Amino acid sequence: MKNIDTEKIEQCIHDLLLALGDDPSREGLLETPKRVAQMYAEVFEGMTYTNAEIAEKFGTVFEQEDYIKANDKNLIVVKDIPVFSYCEHHLALMYNMRVSVVYRPVDKIIGLSKISRIADMVSRRLQLQERIAHDIAEVMAMVTGTQDIGVWIQGEHSCMSARGIKKVSAPTVTTYFDGIFKTDDALRQEALLLMR
């Protein structure tokens, strides 16, 4: 686990305020560098963990052999998990994001709240939406022992809505499928219907 250097962030924000032509010593900005450093430590917490460390942190599973043997073709879906992230290209907020995760258990199932925690922690990094989906699937595979995983994400990007082209309400959708979902078109379609 890495640490976030909040003192260095404070100094950088102080310098950024100067570069923007403002006065960091004025009342409204006096505590801003410290507040931003504290906020960054929170919103970028996922950067302090590797995917393997996230898997270990949120790896609570239940081995219910009878259920799994009787239902080995069934899918488990957690949908519409709200997350946010920051685009690594502009450090811009990715917002109104919803993540849905589907998997087919092999010999254990993960606690449902852990899926949301994995999605949240993976998103708390400088990211690409496509990589968020991949990272969630990778962590899920480490925890559950199955490769049969799908992730669907929809989100809006302030690097597109607040600057440049300035197109609001133009969500981006990404998917990631692994295991049987890559080869079984019917099962992938079923998963997509369940996740959307």
Order of alpha helices (4+ residues) and beta strands (2+ residues): alpha-alpha-alpha-beta-alpha-beta-beta-beta-alpha-beta-alpha-beta-alpha-beta-alpha
